[in-house]
Amino acid sequence: MTTTATFPQRVRTQVPGPRSTEAHARRQRYVSSSVSSYMPIYIDRAEGSILTDLDGNEFIDFGCGIGVTSLGHGNAAAVDAMRAQLDRFSHTLFTVTPYELYTEVARLLTELTPGDFPKKAALSSTGAEAIENAVKVARSFTRRNGIAVVDHGYHGRTNLTLGMNYKAQPYSTGAGPRPGEIYRVPTSYPYRDGGQGGAAVARAAIKYLEKVSGADNLACFVVEPIQGEGGVVVPADGYLETIQAWCNENGILVIADEIQTGLGRTGKLFASEHFGFVPDIVVTAKAIGAGIPLSGIVGRAEIMDAMPAGALSGTYSGNPVACAAAVEVLGQLAAPGAMDRTAAIGERLRAGLEALKTKHAIIGDVRGFGSLFGVELIDSEGGPDAAAFQRVSRGAVERGLLVMAGGSDGHVLRLLPQVNITDELIDEALHILDEAFAAAR
């Protein structure tokens, strides 16, 4: 981390500034209070890794719309591809009159996802929709009902995914009964699980599932290879591999939720690759459309063909403008050297964050890969400190850095910079974090 460099003054007003404050007052009148925003700074424009608000304040974007704009805001090639497609047509619906772009995205996904076996894909609009489609396919193929999920997991805000999420507040509180046949087991959380190895945690999870569900009742095991909202929890070696071996032995499909961790975010095209983890179905969304809603599931061909014709679609599934962007995004991510750059970003971030850890007792743990890192904040007794996150994140945004919350207790700084961000902006962000940590004591 550079300590002697001179960094620009990005924030020129209080945060939020006067124009953002005015915009927020209008929003409170017309927008449901159930739609919340982390920080009421209203964005006017964005380019690369920089957001600019209505008041002219700039913010280094370590949120990426929760992992969406991974290749930068206004990625020129993706924007050109979208414009060209808009000149042709914006919508017909693939299930009415198909178009080649949908097939091309499916082809690319089957080639890029883990697993050396025949695959097929189906596209949809959002990550939660894709999770629901993956579970439907798994249930149809196995003729079973049970769904296994893990502690601290997050999968969406639709009815089924509300039941799959670990945390009720704010997602499902007061929303009525949650769906059944969902069984939750411990995940490997090395900083918090007492030094158990990954295989030991997996064996305990398996023992529980065999008792409360029975292996022959489970259609699928749904897991984020690295948890995002749960606090960038990286499982210990042996956890995912042990789970996968048990699932394979018992005809349980493994579904990897790579919505946040996939598409190059961790320095590999899919986070599963860090663990030698080969899912039966991979779920992808967020970064694939360069900001245009698109998602998909990719799996073994025989599994993906399990449901009858017409079972997997929706009005906007595989929208052609989003598909045009996706072809460009996938091409850029698969290009020679692209993941080398993201891996280098991860090394620089890790070194800088570890240096901050030695300076600030509030930091309990640093973990992650590539452009996905979590910084766990702790109190004097080593427990989760959500109030510290509020102080640090506020201090960061006042200095020109936007970060995200993570962790089931809201105590983890979740850092999601672009997968091609510059070294200079990384160093500036680390400098801002250093100041924000110091001010938060």
PyMOL commands that set and color helices and strands:
alter all, ss='L'
color gray80, all
select helices_A, chain A and resi 18-30+64-67+76-88+100-112+127-142+159-164+198-212+215-217+239-249+271-275+286-289+301-304+320-334+338-359+386-399+423-439
alter helices_A, ss='H'
color red, helices_A
select strands_A, chain A and resi 43-47+50-53+58-61+119-124+146-150+182-185+218-223+253-257+281-284+295-300+363-369+372-377+401-402+404-406+412-415
alter strands_A, ss='S'
color yellow, strands_A
deselect
rebuild
show_as cartoon
